[in-house]
Amino acid sequence: MRRVPDQFTLATAGKIAWREARASSTRFLFVILAVALGVGALTGVRGFSESFRVMLTRDARKLMAADLTVRTFTMPTPEQEAALNLPGTDRTWITETLSMLSVASNSTPVLVSMKAVDPAVYPFYGDFKLDPPVPLREALQPDALLVSEDLLVRLDIKRGDTVKLGASPFRIAAVILTEPDRMAGSLNVGPRVMLSREGLERTGLIIAGSRAVQRYLFRFPPGALPIAQARNQLTKAFPEAMVIDYRETHPLITRGLDRATKFLSLVSLISLIVGALGVGMAMHSHLQQKMDSIAVMKSIGARSGQIMRIYTLQTLMLGILGASAGILVGFAVQRVFPILIARYFHLNPGMRWDAASALQGMAIGVLTTLLFTLPPLLSIRRIRPSIILRREMDGSRISWRERLKHGQATAAAGGVILTGILAIVWWLSESLPTGLYFVGGFAASILVLSSIASVLLKALQKAARWSQQRLPATMRHGIANIYRPGNQASALLVALGLGVMFTLTVYLVQTSMLVQIANSAPPGMPNVFLINITSREREGITDLLHKESAIQGPAEVTPVVSARVVRIDSSPIEDRKLKGFARRFTQTRSVTWSATLPPQAVVTQGKYWKPEDNAAKAGVQVCINEESAKALNVKPGAQFDWRAGNREFASQIVCVYRSEAVRIGSNFEFLFIPGALETFPALHFAAIRIEPKLVAQLQRTIYRRFPTVTVINGADVLAIVQEVVDQIALVIRFISFFAILAGAIILASSVAGTRFRRIREVVILKTLGATRRRIAGIFSVEFLILGAAAGILGSLLATGFSLLVLKRIFQVDYRFEPLPHLVAILLTALLANFAGWLASYRILQQKPLEALRGSL
């Protein structure tokens, strides 16, 4: 027999798909919006990231204020000073550190981030703007300061007032509006104070051994040394420093940008998945309504594959339209991001069309949409022509073989969906383990959400039956509407609950960690820190702390010397090729000495020296903590060569110790025998615990006697941490809220999908005498219950996930707070009610006569 050519072309399938989509335009409009939200969040995040990266490259000189910069935490040696003298280049020196500033001698000092520059040459590039608009070299006199606006607000002072920084008074000359290299600096939190290098000398804050960030900025005029050659020389001279030039983006910024982009992309993907769930639900509802048409088509010879082709094309159209709209939404998201990060980065990378991000969003949006419509599309194979005759018949049960067959198809579809999501996450994060974790967490979340949703709905149904005579008629009708055919309440709860779960989890983790830091510190944990104590101030500070009766526990002042491991057992430390966190041992470390083993420390290997021993009698001995010994793979007997300042010295490891204490001085990586380090420049610091209400008085007392000593209140540190965490959480909540909106739009889509059933119900109720107000009450009860149930569902899962994250990852106790959960449930109920009414207000306007005529 000759094979009859297939006349059912792709164009024919496309025409049918388009006509059917136009007939269901209202329902599919909500579906397109749900997909657009997910794609918009994704393209907005990645588009902003790419624009930011382009800006970093384009404006690298302006953001660095130089062609090349060297950043180090120690003062240069004479050899390094010589290496900084690059022929034909211009150079300037910047120092950044923390200090205390006060208005008067009896006021509580404030912790500020301080930056000292040479106003005659700084900055080489970029705009430095002040209020009033005066040149930097004119405003920044030796007795003047430039401050950020938040410092004026915090201290209630104004331009022209006098403040005290370190040991000297200064006049506030102007307010900093724009600082070109603020993002490239090391201290970007807290109020900013800028002064000249002469002013820095007046403060007396920087002495030998001070821990401050030193940045050297270079400009390369025409004819100067090639920048690549200069960078190689400086990298060799400063092995611990960060050396970067304008030809590349700042590594710290780009590393943080990459991590943030990957994380926020996955958050956006959750929104897109919620939207894709809505597409699958809408397609399932659409096919349920088209069962008769499909059965008729099969009766006249259409094959399942041909019909699946129609609805696959229809899904493809929805995905393309939704993704296209999402790209436009992404532009709006891209505009919002600079506002969200404006507190720390006063810049705007501008609107930029990034074709790669747009195409990626389009591809992921369409692929995700097709994946989640796979189960309803496969169900087309099970529709038989006989369904027209048997639809109204009861008692036709499906055999166990049919159920097993259908179950296998469903499981296969689920496997394809998870594999597809894994591929997408792998593509976005460039990490297979991340993809596996994401897919595992997603699958577990869907299973748990579905199970809890089913239990909630059954419990609601039983409660409604039990109290049927006690509930008002409006409430009974509203509850019954949840179980109407095609309503898909369980899937709706999963979609909306997924968004609530993620958004609330972010909030709960954030607040729980901050509360834990603030209120649940271990007993004896210090809450006040004193840094930059010089040797001549040590005795006075020690005496003051010992006389302060409000201090709880011991108040030791601990010496610190900056030293770097050069060789271990005569081999350079670089030969050990340390990776990860162990790479810190290739850099300068803070070491100290002690005659006795710190409290709560135990020697696990070797032997600690006797209290009367010293380096002159026993040699330069050192003990190493257990974690560092494992990282360096050393035991007692190992020989360590050190460099401190411009000198090298040798030592021998004599013991390994472990400490469980949380007090300062207990967690040093290296403890030296007395006499080994006393000839090197040293600073001292202390950590004490005091009643929070007495901290301000202690700060004022120390500041009056020792103005160059920086006193850090733990509450101030927490405030800075909270500002940063709040800023990060704001961005995450902004993106994750798209998932909630997508869930609300899916609810509206479900309402639109049951439009004809709802019209018939409204007509019947109005015919029987129900008022518009009564019908509105019925719908409101339905939407509010669905929203509240989704809120409860999301809150329960958020509690579980928060507990898991805090306990397993951060080792922080979780404390249940009912208010955030109640707010989440209430807001979700209101949002669901609004979304439901958005899709059904026209149904309520339906007149009985019009509906009856339409059915004839």
C-alpha positions in Angstrom: 0.0 0.0 0.0 1.1 3.5 -0.7 1.6 5.7 2.3 -0.7 8.6 2.2 1.3 11.8 2.8 0.6 13.7 6.0 -1.4 16.8 5.0 -1.5 18.0 8.6 1.4 20.4 8.3 3.0 22.5 11.0 1.4 25.6 9.5 -2.0 24.0 9.9 -1.3 23.1 13.5 -0.1 26.7 14.1 -3.4 28.2 12.7 -5.5 25.9 14.9 -3.4 26.7 17.9 -3.6 30.4 17.3 -7.4 30.4 16.9 -7.9 28.4 20.1 -5.5 30.7 22.0 -7.4 33.8 20.8 -10.7 32.2 22.0 -9.1 31.8 25.5 -7.3 35.1 25.5 -8.3 36.2 29.0 -7.0 33.0 30.7 -3.8 32.9 28.7 -3.2 36.6 29.3 -2.7 35.9 33.0 -0.4 33.0 32.1 1.7 35.2 29.9 2.0 37.7 32.8 3.1 34.9 35.2 5.9 33.8 32.8 6.8 37.5 32.1 7.4 38.0 35.9 9.9 35.1 36.1 11.7 36.0 32.9 11.7 39.7 33.9 13.4 38.9 37.2 16.0 36.7 35.5 16.8 39.1 32.7 16.8 42.1 35.0 19.3 40.5 37.3 21.6 39.3 34.6 21.2 42.4 32.5 22.1 44.6 35.4 25.0 42.4 36.2 26.3 42.7 32.7 25.7 46.5 32.6 27.6 46.8 35.9 30.4 44.7 34.5 30.6 46.9 31.4 30.6 50.0 33.5 33.5 48.6 35.6 35.5 48.1 32.5 34.5 51.3 30.8 34.9 53.5 33.8 37.7 51.5 35.5 40.0 54.5 35.8 37.3 56.6 37.3 36.2 53.9 39.8 39.9 53.3 40.8 40.8 57.0 40.6 44.0 55.7 38.9 45.5 53.7 36.2 47.0 51.2 38.6 46.6 50.6 42.3 48.4 48.6 45.0 46.6 47.7 48.2 48.4 46.3 51.2 47.8 46.0 55.0 51.4 46.7 56.1 53.8 49.6 55.6 56.3 48.9 52.8 59.8 47.9 53.4 62.7 50.0 52.0 62.9 47.5 49.1 59.2 47.9 48.4 59.5 51.7 48.7 62.1 51.6 46.0 59.8 49.5 43.8 57.1 52.1 44.1 59.3 54.7 42.4 58.2 53.8 38.9 59.9 56.1 36.3 57.7 58.5 34.5 54.6 57.9 36.6 52.6 60.0 39.1 51.8 58.4 42.5 49.7 59.3 45.5 49.3 57.5 48.9 46.0 56.8 50.6 45.5 55.4 54.2 42.2 53.9 55.4 41.4 52.8 58.9 38.9 53.0 61.7 38.9 55.6 64.5 36.8 57.4 67.0 35.3 60.9 66.5 33.4 63.0 69.0 31.8 66.4 69.2 32.9 67.4 72.7 34.9 65.8 75.5 31.8 64.7 77.4 30.0 63.2 74.3 29.9 59.6 73.3 32.5 59.1 70.5 31.4 57.5 67.2 33.2 54.9 65.1 34.0 56.2 61.7 35.8 55.0 58.6 38.7 57.4 58.0 40.5 58.1 54.7 43.7 60.2 54.4 44.7 61.6 51.0 46.9 64.1 49.4 44.4 66.7 48.1 47.0 68.2 45.7 46.9 65.2 43.4 44.0 63.0 44.5 42.1 61.8 42.6 43.8 61.1 39.3 40.5 60.3 37.6 36.9 60.7 38.4 34.8 63.5 40.0 35.0 64.3 43.6 32.0 66.5 44.5 31.5 68.4 47.7 28.8 70.5 49.3 29.6 73.4 49.0 31.1 72.9 45.6 34.7 73.9 46.3 38.0 72.3 45.0 39.3 69.5 47.2 42.7 71.1 47.8 41.0 74.2 49.0 38.5 72.4 51.3 41.0 69.8 52.8 43.3 71.9 54.9 45.4 70.3 57.6 42.8 71.3 60.3 39.8 70.4 58.2 37.6 67.3 57.7 35.3 66.2 54.9 32.4 64.0 56.2 29.4 62.0 54.8 25.9 63.3 55.3 25.0 60.5 57.7 27.6 61.6 60.2 26.0 65.1 60.4 22.6 63.5 61.0 23.9 61.1 63.6 25.7 63.7 65.7 23.3 66.5 65.0 26.0 68.8 63.8 26.5 71.0 60.7 29.2 72.3 58.4 31.6 74.5 60.2 31.3 72.8 63.6 34.4 71.5 65.4 34.9 67.8 66.2 37.8 65.8 67.7 39.5 63.0 65.8 42.3 61.3 67.6 44.3 63.8 69.6 43.4 66.9 67.7 40.4 69.1 66.9 39.2 69.5 63.3 36.7 71.8 61.5 34.1 70.2 59.2 34.7 72.0 55.9 32.3 70.2 53.6 30.0 67.2 53.0 31.1 64.5 50.6 28.6 64.0 47.8 30.6 61.8 45.3 33.8 59.8 46.0 35.1 58.2 42.8 37.0 55.3 44.4 34.6 54.5 47.3 33.7 51.2 45.8 37.3 50.2 45.4 38.2 51.0 49.0 38.4 48.6 51.9 36.2 50.3 54.5 32.8 51.1 52.9 30.5 50.9 55.9 29.8 53.5 58.6 30.1 57.3 58.4 33.0 58.5 56.1 35.6 61.0 57.3 38.3 62.3 54.9 41.4 64.3 55.9 44.7 65.3 54.4 48.0 63.5 55.1 49.0 66.4 57.3 45.8 66.0 59.2 46.5 62.3 59.7 49.8 63.2 61.3 48.0 65.6 63.7 45.7 62.8 64.9 48.6 60.6 66.1 46.6 57.5 65.1 49.2 55.9 62.8 52.4 54.5 64.3 54.7 51.7 63.5 52.8 48.4 63.5 49.3 50.0 63.1 46.9 47.9 61.2 45.6 50.1 58.4 45.0 49.7 54.7 47.6 51.4 52.5 46.7 52.1 48.9 49.1 53.5 46.3 47.5 55.0 43.2 49.5 55.5 40.0 48.9 57.5 36.8 50.8 56.6 33.6 51.3 59.7 31.4 52.3 59.2 27.8 55.9 57.9 27.6 55.8 56.3 31.0 56.8 52.7 31.8 54.4 50.2 30.1 51.6 49.4 32.6 52.0 45.7 32.2 55.7 45.8 33.0 55.0 48.1 36.0 52.3 45.7 37.3 54.7 42.7 37.1 57.4 44.6 39.0 54.9 45.6 41.7 53.4 42.1 42.0 56.9 40.7 42.7 57.7 43.4 45.2 54.4 43.1 47.0 53.5 39.4 47.1 50.8 39.9 49.7 49.2 43.0 48.1 46.4 43.3 45.6 47.7 44.9 42.4 45.2 45.7 39.8 45.1 48.1 36.8 42.3 49.6 34.7 42.5 46.9 32.0 40.6 44.5 34.3 37.7 44.8 36.7 38.3 44.9 40.4 38.6 41.2 41.5 36.8 41.7 44.8 34.0 43.5 43.2 33.6 41.1 40.3 33.8 38.1 42.6 31.0 39.4 44.7 29.1 40.4 41.6 29.4 36.9 40.1 28.2 35.3 43.4 25.3 37.7 43.7 24.3 37.2 40.1 24.3 33.4 40.3 22.3 33.5 43.6 19.7 36.0 42.4 19.4 34.2 39.1 18.4 31.0 41.0 15.9 33.1 43.0 14.5 34.4 39.8 14.3 30.9 38.4 12.0 30.0 41.3 9.6 32.8 40.1 9.8 31.5 36.6 9.1 27.9 37.8 6.0 29.2 39.6 4.9 30.9 36.4 5.6 27.7 34.4 3.5 25.8 36.9 0.7 28.2 36.1 1.1 27.5 32.4 0.8 23.8 33.1 -2.3 24.3 35.2 -3.8 26.5 32.6 -3.1 24.1 29.8 -4.5 21.2 31.9 -7.7 23.3 32.5 -7.8 24.2 28.8 -7.5 20.6 27.7 -10.3 19.6 30.1 -12.6 22.1 28.4 -11.5 20.9 24.9 -12.0 17.2 25.6 -15.1 17.0 23.4 -13.2 18.8 20.6 -10.2 16.5 20.9 -12.5 13.4 20.9 -14.3 14.7 17.8 -10.9 15.3 16.0 -9.8 11.7 16.9 -13.2 10.4 15.6 -12.5 11.9 12.2 -9.0 10.5 12.0 -6.7 12.9 13.8 -3.9 11.1 15.6 -2.7 11.9 19.2 0.6 13.1 17.8 -1.1 15.7 15.5 -3.2 17.0 18.3 -0.2 17.2 20.7 1.5 19.2 17.9 -1.3 21.8 18.1 -1.1 22.3 21.8 2.7 22.1 21.9 2.7 25.0 19.4 0.1 26.8 21.6 2.4 26.3 24.6 5.3 27.6 22.6 3.4 30.7 21.6 2.6 31.4 25.3 6.2 30.9 26.3 7.5 33.2 23.6 4.9 35.9 24.3 5.6 35.6 28.1 9.3 35.7 27.6 9.1 38.6 25.2 7.1 40.6 27.8 9.5 39.4 30.5 12.4 41.0 28.7 10.6 44.3 28.9 9.9 43.7 32.6 13.6 43.0 32.9 14.4 46.5 31.8 12.2 47.8 34.7 13.9 45.5 37.2 17.3 46.7 35.8 16.2 50.3 36.6 15.3 49.5 40.2 18.6 47.9 41.1 20.6 51.1 41.4 18.0 52.4 43.9 18.3 49.3 46.0 22.1 49.6 46.3 22.3 53.4 46.3 23.1 53.4 50.1 26.6 52.0 49.4 27.3 52.6 45.7 26.2 55.9 44.4 26.4 55.0 40.7 24.1 54.0 37.9 25.4 51.7 35.2 22.7 52.9 32.9 20.2 51.1 30.7 21.9 48.8 28.3 20.4 46.2 25.9 22.3 43.0 26.6 21.4 40.6 23.8 23.0 37.6 25.6 20.9 38.1 28.8 17.7 38.7 26.7 18.3 35.5 24.6 19.2 33.5 27.7 15.9 34.7 29.4 13.9 33.9 26.3 15.4 30.4 26.0 15.0 29.6 29.7 11.5 31.0 29.7 10.3 28.9 26.7 12.1 25.8 27.9 10.7 26.0 31.4 7.2 26.6 30.0 7.4 23.5 27.7 8.7 21.3 30.5 5.8 22.0 32.8 3.2 21.6 30.1 4.6 18.1 29.3 2.2 16.2 31.7 -1.0 17.8 30.4 0.2 17.3 26.8 0.9 13.6 27.4 -2.6 13.3 28.7 -4.0 13.9 25.2 -3.1 10.3 24.4 -5.6 9.0 26.9 -8.6 10.9 25.5 -10.8 8.5 23.5 -13.7 9.3 21.2 -16.0 7.3 23.4 -15.5 9.9 26.1 -18.4 11.9 24.6 -20.8 9.1 25.3 -19.4 7.9 28.6 -18.5 11.3 30.2 -21.7 11.5 32.3 -21.6 7.8 33.3 -20.5 6.9 36.8 -18.8 3.8 38.0 -16.3 3.4 35.2 -13.2 2.7 37.2 -9.7 2.7 35.8 -8.0 -0.7 36.0 -4.8 -1.1 38.0 -2.9 -1.7 34.8 -4.1 1.5 33.3 -3.1 3.4 36.5 0.3 1.8 36.4 0.7 2.7 32.8 -0.3 6.3 33.4 1.8 6.5 36.5 4.9 5.5 34.5 4.2 8.2 32.0 3.8 10.7 34.8 7.0 9.6 36.5 8.8 9.9 33.1 7.5 13.4 32.6 8.6 14.3 36.1 12.0 13.0 35.4 12.2 15.0 32.2 11.1 18.2 34.1 13.8 17.7 36.9 16.5 16.9 34.3 15.5 20.1 32.4 15.6 22.2 35.5 19.0 20.7 36.4 20.3 21.7 33.0 19.0 25.2 33.4 20.5 25.7 36.9 23.8 24.2 35.7 23.8 26.7 32.8 23.0 29.7 35.1 25.3 28.8 38.0 28.0 27.0 36.0 28.1 24.4 38.7 26.7 20.9 38.6 26.7 20.4 42.4 24.6 23.6 42.7 22.2 22.3 40.1 21.8 19.0 42.0 21.2 20.8 45.3 18.7 23.1 43.7 16.8 20.3 42.0 16.8 18.2 45.2 15.5 21.1 47.2 12.9 21.9 44.6 11.6 18.4 44.4 11.5 18.0 48.1 9.7 21.4 48.4 7.1 20.4 45.8 6.4 17.0 47.5 6.1 18.6 51.0 4.0 21.5 49.7 1.7 19.1 47.8 1.2 16.8 50.8 0.5 19.6 53.2 -1.8 21.3 50.7 -3.8 18.1 50.3 -4.1 17.7 54.1 -5.2 21.3 54.5 -7.9 21.0 51.8 -9.2 17.8 53.2 -9.3 19.2 56.7 -11.1 22.3 55.4 -13.6 20.1 53.6 -14.3 18.0 56.7 -14.6 21.1 58.9 -17.0 22.6 56.5 -19.2 19.5 56.5 -19.1 19.2 60.2 -20.1 22.8 60.8 -22.4 23.0 57.7 -25.5 24.2 59.7 -23.5 26.5 61.9 -21.8 28.5 59.1 -23.5 31.4 57.2 -24.6 30.5 53.7 -22.1 32.9 52.2 -19.2 31.1 53.9 -20.5 27.7 53.0 -20.8 28.7 49.3 -17.3 30.2 49.4 -15.8 27.0 50.8 -17.6 24.9 48.3 -16.3 27.0 45.5 -12.8 25.8 46.4 -13.7 22.3 45.2 -15.4 23.4 42.0 -14.3 21.4 38.9 -11.2 22.9 37.3 -10.3 25.0 40.2 -7.0 23.1 41.0 -6.9 24.4 44.5 -4.0 22.1 45.5 -1.8 23.3 42.6 -2.7 26.9 43.4 -1.6 26.5 47.0 1.7 24.9 45.9 2.5 27.8 43.5 1.5 30.6 45.8 2.9 28.8 48.9 6.3 28.4 47.2 6.7 32.1 46.8 5.6 32.8 50.4 8.0 30.1 51.6 11.0 31.6 50.0 10.4 35.2 50.8 9.6 34.5 54.4 12.6 32.1 54.8 14.9 35.0 53.7 13.4 37.3 56.4 13.4 34.7 59.1 17.0 33.7 58.6 18.1 37.3 58.5 16.3 38.3 61.7 17.2 35.2 63.6 20.9 35.6 62.9 20.9 39.2 64.0 19.0 38.4 67.1 21.3 35.6 67.9 24.4 37.9 67.5 22.8 40.6 69.6 21.2 38.6 72.4 22.5 35.1 72.5 26.3 35.5 72.8 28.0 32.9 75.0 28.6 33.8 78.6 31.7 36.0 78.9 31.8 36.9 75.3 33.3 40.4 74.9 31.1 43.2 73.7 33.6 46.1 73.8 37.0 46.1 71.9 39.9 48.4 72.3 42.4 48.6 69.4 45.4 50.7 68.4 46.8 50.7 72.0 50.5 51.7 71.9 53.2 50.4 74.2 53.3 53.6 76.1 49.5 53.6 76.6 49.3 49.9 77.6 50.0 50.4 81.3 47.5 53.3 81.6 44.8 51.3 79.8 45.5 48.2 81.9 45.2 50.3 85.1 42.0 52.0 83.9 40.3 48.7 83.0 41.3 47.0 86.3 39.8 49.9 88.3 36.6 49.8 86.3 34.2 47.8 88.5 31.5 47.5 85.8 33.8 45.2 83.7 32.8 41.5 84.0 35.6 39.0 84.1 39.3 39.6 83.4 40.5 42.6 81.4 43.8 41.6 79.8 45.6 43.9 77.3 47.1 41.6 74.6 50.2 42.6 72.6 50.2 41.9 68.8 53.0 41.8 66.3 52.5 41.5 62.5 54.7 38.7 61.1 54.7 36.5 58.1 55.8 32.9 57.7 58.6 32.8 55.1 59.8 29.2 55.3 58.8 25.9 57.0 61.6 23.4 57.5 63.8 25.5 55.1 61.3 25.3 52.3 59.4 28.5 51.1 55.8 28.4 52.3 54.7 29.0 48.7 55.9 25.5 47.8 53.2 24.0 50.0 50.6 25.3 47.5 48.0 26.1 50.1 44.4 26.3 48.9 41.2 27.8 50.2 41.2 29.2 53.7 44.7 27.9 54.4 46.1 30.5 51.9 45.9 33.0 54.7 49.2 31.6 56.1 51.0 33.0 53.1 50.1 36.5 54.3 51.0 38.6 57.3 49.4 37.3 60.5 48.8 38.7 64.0 50.9 36.8 66.6 51.5 37.3 70.3 53.4 36.0 73.2 52.3 34.6 76.6 54.1 33.1 79.6 51.1 30.8 80.4 48.7 28.8 78.3 45.4 30.8 77.8 42.4 29.7 79.8 40.3 26.8 78.5 43.2 25.8 76.2 44.6 22.3 76.2 48.0 21.1 74.8 47.3 18.1 72.4 50.9 17.6 71.2 54.3 18.5 72.6 54.8 20.6 75.8 54.2 24.2 76.7 57.1 26.2 78.2 57.4 27.0 81.9 56.2 30.4 83.2 59.8 31.4 84.1 61.2 30.5 80.6 62.0 33.1 78.0 63.6 33.2 74.5 67.0 34.1 75.8 67.1 31.0 77.9 65.1 28.4 75.9 65.3 29.8 72.4 62.5 31.1 70.1 59.7 28.7 70.8 56.2 28.9 69.4 52.9 26.9 69.9 50.4 26.6 67.1 46.7 26.0 67.4 45.3 22.7 66.2 43.4 24.0 63.2 46.5 25.8 61.8 48.7 22.7 62.4 46.3 20.6 60.3 46.2 23.2 57.6 50.0 23.5 57.4 50.5 19.8 58.1 53.1 20.4 60.8 54.0 18.8 64.2 56.2 19.8 67.2 59.7 20.0 66.0 59.0 21.9 62.8 61.2 24.9 62.0 59.5 28.2 61.1 61.3 31.2 59.6 59.5 34.5 60.0 59.7 38.1 58.7 58.5 41.0 60.9 59.1 44.4 59.5 62.5 44.3 57.9 64.0 41.5 60.0 63.8 37.7 59.8 64.1 35.3 62.6 63.8 31.5 63.2 61.6 29.6 65.6 60.7 26.0 66.5 57.2 24.6 67.1 57.1 23.0 70.5 53.4 22.3 71.0 50.0 22.1 69.4 47.0 23.4 71.5 43.3 23.5 71.2 41.1 26.2 72.7 37.3 26.3 73.2 37.3 29.8 74.8 35.6 32.7 73.1 37.6 35.4 74.8 40.2 37.4 73.0 43.8 36.0 73.1 42.4 32.4 73.1 42.2 32.0 69.4 45.6 33.1 68.2 47.1 30.9 65.6 50.6 31.3 67.0 51.8 31.9 70.6 55.4 32.8 71.2 57.6 32.4 74.3 58.2 35.7 76.2 61.1 37.6 74.9 60.9 36.4 71.3 59.0 39.4 69.9 59.5 42.2 72.4 62.0 44.0 70.2 59.5 44.3 67.3 56.9 47.1 66.8 53.8 46.0 68.6 50.3 47.3 69.2 48.0 46.1 71.9 44.3 45.5 72.1 41.8 44.3 74.6 38.3 42.8 74.7 36.0 43.2 77.7 32.5 42.5 78.7 30.4 45.3 80.3 26.8 46.0 80.9 25.4 47.6 77.6 24.0 50.6 79.4 27.5 51.5 80.7 29.4 51.2 77.4 28.9 54.8 76.5 30.3 56.1 79.8 33.4 53.8 79.4 33.9 55.1 75.8 33.9 58.7 77.1 36.3 57.9 79.9 38.8 56.2 77.6 38.5 58.8 74.9 39.2 61.6 77.3 42.5 60.0 78.6 43.5 58.1 75.4 42.0 59.8 72.3 44.0 57.8 69.8 42.7 54.4 71.2 39.8 53.2 69.2 36.9 51.8 71.4 34.5 49.6 69.3 31.1 49.0 70.9 29.8 45.6 69.8 26.4 47.2 69.3 27.9 49.6 66.8 29.4 46.6 64.9 26.1 44.9 65.0 24.4 48.0 63.6 26.9 48.1 60.7 26.4 44.3 60.1 22.6 44.8 60.2 22.8 47.6 57.7 24.7 45.4 55.3 22.4 42.4 55.9 19.3 44.5 55.5 20.6 45.8 52.2 21.3 42.3 50.9 18.0 41.0 52.2 16.2 43.9 50.5 17.5 42.9 47.1 16.7 39.2 47.7 13.2 40.0 48.9 12.6 42.2 45.9 13.5 39.4 43.5 11.8 36.6 45.5 8.6 38.7 45.7 8.2 38.0 42.0 7.4 34.4 42.9 4.5 35.6 45.1 3.2 37.8 42.4 3.4 34.9 39.9 1.4 32.8 42.3 -1.2 35.5 42.6 -1.4 35.8 38.8 -1.9 32.0 38.6 -4.8 32.3 41.0 -6.3 34.9 38.6 -5.6 32.6 35.7 -7.5 29.8 37.5 -10.5 32.1 38.1 -10.4 33.0 34.4 -10.2 29.3 33.5 -13.4 28.5 35.4 -15.1 31.6 34.0 -18.0 29.8 32.2 -18.8 27.7 35.3 -18.7 30.9 37.5 -21.0 32.7 35.0 -23.5 29.9 35.2 -23.3 29.9 39.0 -23.8 33.7 39.2 -26.8 33.5 36.8 -28.4 30.8 38.9 -27.8 32.6 42.2 -29.2 35.9 40.8 -32.2 34.1 39.3 -32.9 32.6 42.8 -32.7 36.1 44.3 -29.1 36.5 45.4 -27.8 40.0 45.5 -24.6 41.2 44.0 -23.3 41.8 47.5 -24.0 38.2 48.5 -22.3 36.8 45.5 -19.3 39.1 46.0 -19.1 37.8 49.6 -19.0 34.2 48.3 -16.2 35.0 46.0 -14.3 36.9 48.7 -14.5 34.0 51.1 -13.1 31.6 48.4 -10.2 33.9 47.5 -9.4 34.8 51.2 -9.4 31.1 52.2 -7.1 30.2 49.3 -4.7 33.0 50.1 -4.7 32.3 53.8 -4.1 28.6 53.2 -1.2 29.4 50.9 0.1 31.8 53.5 -0.1 29.1 56.2 1.5 26.6 53.9 4.4 28.9 53.0 4.8 29.8 56.7 5.1 26.2 57.8 7.6 25.4 55.1 9.5 28.7 55.8 9.8 27.7 59.5 11.2 24.3 58.5 13.7 25.6 56.0 14.8 28.4 58.3 15.4 25.9 61.1 17.4 23.7 58.8 19.5 26.6 57.4 20.2 28.2 60.8 21.0 24.9 62.6 23.0 23.1 59.9 24.8 26.0 58.1 25.1 28.8 60.6 24.8 26.8 63.9 22.4 29.4 65.2 19.3 28.7 67.3 15.9 29.4 65.8 13.4 31.3 67.8 9.8 31.3 66.6 8.3 34.7 66.3 4.5 34.6 65.5 4.2 38.2 64.1 6.1 37.7 60.8 4.0 34.5 60.1 0.7 36.3 60.8 1.7 39.2 58.6 2.7 36.8 55.8 -0.6 35.0 56.0 -2.6 38.2 56.1 -0.8 39.8 53.2 -1.0 36.6 51.1 -4.8 36.4 51.8 -5.3 40.0 50.7 -3.1 39.6 47.6 -5.0 36.5 46.6 -8.3 38.3 47.2 -7.2 41.2 45.0 -5.9 38.8 42.2 -9.2 36.8 42.3 -11.3 39.9 41.9 -9.0 41.2 39.2 -10.1 38.2 37.1 -13.7 37.9 38.2 -15.1 41.4 38.4 -16.6 41.1 34.9 -18.3 37.8 35.9 -20.1 39.6 38.7 -21.6 42.1 36.2 -23.1 39.3 34.1 -26.9 39.6 33.7 -29.0 36.4 33.8 -30.8 37.1 30.5 -27.6 37.6 28.6 -26.1 34.4 29.8 -29.3 32.4 29.0 -29.4 33.9 25.5 -25.7 33.0 25.1 -26.4 29.4 25.9 -29.2 29.0 23.3 
